[in-house]
């Protein structure tokens, strides 16, 4: 009995280290290289074509991760639509997690949002961004580097403030 107890004591820390290594590996180890990490992860456009953050390089991108079943996500989508239509130099996109492309597109249309919509059918982008809950918003600079991932909902004013903080120059880029 004591032997089993000791084995459990030594196994638990090893399991923790293994899980930590898995999480770091899944997140790309914090790499900002556009050829790897979150920037290289493919997600799907409404028309079925593939996209990635690296394909959007040259312009800062605000990535709002959402799902149809997530009440705070649905509540904040009109705020993202408002900011997307009134902000120059920054691309605002929605990435649905867990729904089919058709269901996500239909839902966004019913809600009346007009900013670009994508889906993350396998959850690969969510994993790469280390998203632990929805809604989540990632701020990606013009070079494809993830500068922040915010967990939780935004109002339009909070989103404008966050964009100004992460992309302070008037063209929407970042300053050194």
Number of C-alpha atoms within 10 A of each C-alpha: 5 7 8 8 10 10 10 12 11 10 11 11 11 12 11 11 11 11 12 12 13 12 15 13 13 17 20 18 14 16 14 17 16 19 12 14 23 29 26 18 21 20 21 18 18 16 11 12 10 14 16 18 25 22 13 16 17 14 19 27 26 25 21 26 24 28 20 16 12 12 13 16 21 18 14 19 25 19 19 25 19 14 20 22 12 10 13 11 16 24 19 20 20 24 25 28 24 17 18 14 22 13 14 23 21 13 16 21 12 9 13 12 19 17 18 17 22 25 30 22 18 13 14 17 25 23 16 21 22 17 19 10 12 21 24 22 24 19 23 29 23 22 19 26 22 24 13 15 17 15 15 13 22 22 15 18 12 12 19 17 13 17 19 15 11 19 23 14 12 11 12 21 20 19 8 3
